[in-house]
Amino acid sequence: MHYNTFPPIKADPVEFQQKAEKLGIVVTIPEIEKTFKV
């Protein structure tokens, strides 16, 4: 999901990561042009 791609999508990935980690959920935000195996 890209921030501000469409009017209804207004998600800041860093803010999401911080909120999720407070709940004990591990979140990995990939960097642009970086790949990783899941």
mmCIF file as gemmi writes it, N, C-alpha and C atoms, coordinates in Angstrom:
data_model
loop_
_atom_site.group_PDB
_atom_site.id
_atom_site.type_symbol
_atom_site.label_atom_id
_atom_site.label_alt_id
_atom_site.label_comp_id
_atom_site.label_asym_id
_atom_site.label_entity_id
_atom_site.label_seq_id
_atom_site.pdbx_PDB_ins_code
_atom_site.Cartn_x
_atom_site.Cartn_y
_atom_site.Cartn_z
_atom_site.occupancy
_atom_site.B_iso_or_equiv
_atom_site.pdbx_formal_charge
_atom_site.auth_seq_id
_atom_site.auth_asym_id
_atom_site.pdbx_PDB_model_num
ATOM 1 N N . MET Axp A 1 ? 0.859 -1.167 0 1 0 ? 1 A 1
ATOM 2 C CA . MET Axp A 1 ? 0 0 0 1 0 ? 1 A 1
ATOM 3 C C . MET Axp A 1 ? 0.903 1.229 0 1 0 ? 1 A 1
ATOM 4 N N . HIS Axp A 2 ? 0.578 2.164 -0.82 1 0 ? 2 A 1
ATOM 5 C CA . HIS Axp A 2 ? 1.368 3.382 -0.911 1 0 ? 2 A 1
ATOM 6 C C . HIS Axp A 2 ? 0.603 4.532 -0.271 1 0 ? 2 A 1
ATOM 7 N N . TYR Axp A 3 ? 1.286 5.3 0.537 1 0 ? 3 A 1
ATOM 8 C CA . TYR Axp A 3 ? 0.655 6.433 1.208 1 0 ? 3 A 1
ATOM 9 C C . TYR Axp A 3 ? 0.113 7.415 0.185 1 0 ? 3 A 1
ATOM 10 N N . ASN Axp A 4 ? -1.129 7.774 0.313 1 0 ? 4 A 1
ATOM 11 C CA . ASN Axp A 4 ? -1.789 8.807 -0.493 1 0 ? 4 A 1
ATOM 12 C C . ASN Axp A 4 ? -1.889 8.447 -1.975 1 0 ? 4 A 1
ATOM 13 N N . THR Axp A 5 ? -1.881 7.142 -2.324 1 0 ? 5 A 1
ATOM 14 C CA . THR Axp A 5 ? -2.052 6.736 -3.716 1 0 ? 5 A 1
ATOM 15 C C . THR Axp A 5 ? -3.474 7.038 -4.175 1 0 ? 5 A 1
ATOM 16 N N . PHE Axp A 6 ? -4.433 6.676 -3.363 1 0 ? 6 A 1
ATOM 17 C CA . PHE Axp A 6 ? -5.839 6.933 -3.639 1 0 ? 6 A 1
ATOM 18 C C . PHE Axp A 6 ? -6.395 7.711 -2.455 1 0 ? 6 A 1
ATOM 19 N N . PRO Axp A 7 ? -7.388 8.55 -2.674 1 0 ? 7 A 1
ATOM 20 C CA . PRO Axp A 7 ? -7.92 9.358 -1.568 1 0 ? 7 A 1
ATOM 21 C C . PRO Axp A 7 ? -8.259 8.568 -0.298 1 0 ? 7 A 1
ATOM 22 N N . PRO Axp A 8 ? -8.866 7.361 -0.38 1 0 ? 8 A 1
ATOM 23 C CA . PRO Axp A 8 ? -9.195 6.664 0.871 1 0 ? 8 A 1
ATOM 24 C C . PRO Axp A 8 ? -7.997 6.032 1.576 1 0 ? 8 A 1
ATOM 25 N N . ILE Axp A 9 ? -6.853 5.907 0.884 1 0 ? 9 A 1
ATOM 26 C CA . ILE Axp A 9 ? -5.683 5.275 1.493 1 0 ? 9 A 1
ATOM 27 C C . ILE Axp A 9 ? -4.782 6.352 2.079 1 0 ? 9 A 1
ATOM 28 N N . LYS Axp A 10 ? -4.773 6.437 3.384 1 0 ? 10 A 1
ATOM 29 C CA . LYS Axp A 10 ? -3.95 7.428 4.081 1 0 ? 10 A 1
ATOM 30 C C . LYS Axp A 10 ? -3.23 6.724 5.22 1 0 ? 10 A 1
ATOM 31 N N . ALA Axp A 11 ? -2.394 5.758 4.891 1 0 ? 11 A 1
ATOM 32 C CA . ALA Axp A 11 ? -1.707 4.981 5.916 1 0 ? 11 A 1
ATOM 33 C C . ALA Axp A 11 ? -0.224 5.304 5.909 1 0 ? 11 A 1
ATOM 34 N N . ASP Axp A 12 ? 0.288 5.666 7.059 1 0 ? 12 A 1
ATOM 35 C CA . ASP Axp A 12 ? 1.717 5.898 7.214 1 0 ? 12 A 1
ATOM 36 C C . ASP Axp A 12 ? 2.327 4.584 7.692 1 0 ? 12 A 1
ATOM 37 N N . PRO Axp A 13 ? 3.197 3.951 6.894 1 0 ? 13 A 1
ATOM 38 C CA . PRO Axp A 13 ? 3.72 2.645 7.286 1 0 ? 13 A 1
ATOM 39 C C . PRO Axp A 13 ? 4.486 2.653 8.605 1 0 ? 13 A 1
ATOM 40 N N . VAL Axp A 14 ? 5.198 3.718 8.898 1 0 ? 14 A 1
ATOM 41 C CA . VAL Axp A 14 ? 5.956 3.779 10.156 1 0 ? 14 A 1
ATOM 42 C C . VAL Axp A 14 ? 4.997 3.882 11.34 1 0 ? 14 A 1
ATOM 43 N N . GLU Axp A 15 ? 3.958 4.681 11.199 1 0 ? 15 A 1
ATOM 44 C CA . GLU Axp A 15 ? 2.958 4.794 12.272 1 0 ? 15 A 1
ATOM 45 C C . GLU Axp A 15 ? 2.267 3.447 12.493 1 0 ? 15 A 1
ATOM 46 N N . PHE Axp A 16 ? 1.936 2.761 11.388 1 0 ? 16 A 1
ATOM 47 C CA . PHE Axp A 16 ? 1.325 1.437 11.491 1 0 ? 16 A 1
ATOM 48 C C . PHE Axp A 16 ? 2.253 0.47 12.215 1 0 ? 16 A 1
ATOM 49 N N . GLN Axp A 17 ? 3.53 0.496 11.867 1 0 ? 17 A 1
ATOM 50 C CA . GLN Axp A 17 ? 4.513 -0.389 12.491 1 0 ? 17 A 1
ATOM 51 C C . GLN Axp A 17 ? 4.584 -0.136 13.997 1 0 ? 17 A 1
ATOM 52 N N . GLN Axp A 18 ? 4.616 1.116 14.394 1 0 ? 18 A 1
ATOM 53 C CA . GLN Axp A 18 ? 4.699 1.46 15.815 1 0 ? 18 A 1
ATOM 54 C C . GLN Axp A 18 ? 3.465 0.983 16.573 1 0 ? 18 A 1
ATOM 55 N N . LYS Axp A 19 ? 2.283 1.197 15.998 1 0 ? 19 A 1
ATOM 56 C CA . LYS Axp A 19 ? 1.046 0.77 16.661 1 0 ? 19 A 1
ATOM 57 C C . LYS Axp A 19 ? 0.974 -0.753 16.758 1 0 ? 19 A 1
ATOM 58 N N . ALA Axp A 20 ? 1.379 -1.443 15.693 1 0 ? 20 A 1
ATOM 59 C CA . ALA Axp A 20 ? 1.341 -2.905 15.694 1 0 ? 20 A 1
ATOM 60 C C . ALA Axp A 20 ? 2.312 -3.472 16.717 1 0 ? 20 A 1
ATOM 61 N N . GLU Axp A 21 ? 3.504 -2.892 16.804 1 0 ? 21 A 1
ATOM 62 C CA . GLU Axp A 21 ? 4.499 -3.401 17.746 1 0 ? 21 A 1
ATOM 63 C C . GLU Axp A 21 ? 4.076 -3.189 19.195 1 0 ? 21 A 1
ATOM 64 N N . LYS Axp A 22 ? 3.289 -2.152 19.458 1 0 ? 22 A 1
ATOM 65 C CA . LYS Axp A 22 ? 2.756 -1.956 20.812 1 0 ? 22 A 1
ATOM 66 C C . LYS Axp A 22 ? 1.809 -3.09 21.186 1 0 ? 22 A 1
ATOM 67 N N . LEU Axp A 23 ? 1.201 -3.707 20.163 1 0 ? 23 A 1
ATOM 68 C CA . LEU Axp A 23 ? 0.297 -4.834 20.391 1 0 ? 23 A 1
ATOM 69 C C . LEU Axp A 23 ? 1.027 -6.174 20.347 1 0 ? 23 A 1
ATOM 70 N N . GLY Axp A 24 ? 2.338 -6.126 20.162 1 0 ? 24 A 1
ATOM 71 C CA . GLY Axp A 24 ? 3.123 -7.353 20.125 1 0 ? 24 A 1
ATOM 72 C C . GLY Axp A 24 ? 3.211 -8.003 18.757 1 0 ? 24 A 1
ATOM 73 N N . ILE Axp A 25 ? 2.858 -7.271 17.711 1 0 ? 25 A 1
ATOM 74 C CA . ILE Axp A 25 ? 2.901 -7.793 16.343 1 0 ? 25 A 1
ATOM 75 C C . ILE Axp A 25 ? 4.166 -7.287 15.665 1 0 ? 25 A 1
ATOM 76 N N . VAL Axp A 26 ? 4.944 -8.208 15.11 1 0 ? 26 A 1
ATOM 77 C CA . VAL Axp A 26 ? 6.179 -7.831 14.424 1 0 ? 26 A 1
ATOM 78 C C . VAL Axp A 26 ? 5.845 -7.429 12.988 1 0 ? 26 A 1
ATOM 79 N N . VAL Axp A 27 ? 6.274 -6.242 12.595 1 0 ? 27 A 1
ATOM 80 C CA . VAL Axp A 27 ? 6.005 -5.723 11.256 1 0 ? 27 A 1
ATOM 81 C C . VAL Axp A 27 ? 7.333 -5.381 10.591 1 0 ? 27 A 1
ATOM 82 N N . THR Axp A 28 ? 7.494 -5.823 9.35 1 0 ? 28 A 1
ATOM 83 C CA . THR Axp A 28 ? 8.679 -5.479 8.576 1 0 ? 28 A 1
ATOM 84 C C . THR Axp A 28 ? 8.254 -4.571 7.434 1 0 ? 28 A 1
ATOM 85 N N . ILE Axp A 29 ? 8.81 -3.374 7.391 1 0 ? 29 A 1
ATOM 86 C CA . ILE Axp A 29 ? 8.514 -2.426 6.322 1 0 ? 29 A 1
ATOM 87 C C . ILE Axp A 29 ? 9.657 -2.523 5.312 1 0 ? 29 A 1
ATOM 88 N N . PRO Axp A 30 ? 9.382 -3.029 4.103 1 0 ? 30 A 1
ATOM 89 C CA . PRO Axp A 30 ? 10.46 -3.134 3.114 1 0 ? 30 A 1
ATOM 90 C C . PRO Axp A 30 ? 10.872 -1.766 2.594 1 0 ? 30 A 1
ATOM 91 N N . GLU Axp A 31 ? 12.156 -1.642 2.303 1 0 ? 31 A 1
ATOM 92 C CA . GLU Axp A 31 ? 12.66 -0.408 1.72 1 0 ? 31 A 1
ATOM 93 C C . GLU Axp A 31 ? 12.398 -0.431 0.217 1 0 ? 31 A 1
ATOM 94 N N . ILE Axp A 32 ? 12.372 0.729 -0.403 1 0 ? 32 A 1
ATOM 95 C CA . ILE Axp A 32 ? 12.151 0.825 -1.84 1 0 ? 32 A 1
ATOM 96 C C . ILE Axp A 32 ? 13.254 0.059 -2.564 1 0 ? 32 A 1
ATOM 97 N N . GLU Axp A 33 ? 12.86 -0.744 -3.525 1 0 ? 33 A 1
ATOM 98 C CA . GLU Axp A 33 ? 13.74 -1.559 -4.364 1 0 ? 33 A 1
ATOM 99 C C . GLU Axp A 33 ? 14.458 -2.665 -3.603 1 0 ? 33 A 1
ATOM 100 N N . LYS Axp A 34 ? 14.022 -2.979 -2.387 1 0 ? 34 A 1
ATOM 101 C CA . LYS Axp A 34 ? 14.613 -4.076 -1.622 1 0 ? 34 A 1
ATOM 102 C C . LYS Axp A 34 ? 13.639 -5.249 -1.629 1 0 ? 34 A 1
ATOM 103 N N . THR Axp A 35 ? 14.162 -6.456 -1.628 1 0 ? 35 A 1
ATOM 104 C CA . THR Axp A 35 ? 13.323 -7.645 -1.565 1 0 ? 35 A 1
ATOM 105 C C . THR Axp A 35 ? 13.743 -8.483 -0.366 1 0 ? 35 A 1
ATOM 106 N N . PHE Axp A 36 ? 12.841 -9.332 0.081 1 0 ? 36 A 1
ATOM 107 C CA . PHE Axp A 36 ? 13.146 -10.249 1.159 1 0 ? 36 A 1
ATOM 108 C C . PHE Axp A 36 ? 12.243 -11.463 1.027 1 0 ? 36 A 1
ATOM 109 N N . LYS Axp A 37 ? 12.697 -12.588 1.542 1 0 ? 37 A 1
ATOM 110 C CA . LYS Axp A 37 ? 11.917 -13.819 1.493 1 0 ? 37 A 1
ATOM 111 C C . LYS Axp A 37 ? 11.038 -13.909 2.724 1 0 ? 37 A 1
ATOM 112 N N . VAL Axp A 38 ? 9.832 -14.389 2.507 1 0 ? 38 A 1
ATOM 113 C CA . VAL Axp A 38 ? 8.87 -14.549 3.597 1 0 ? 38 A 1
ATOM 114 C C . VAL Axp A 38 ? 8.774 -16.013 3.944 1 0 ? 38 A 1
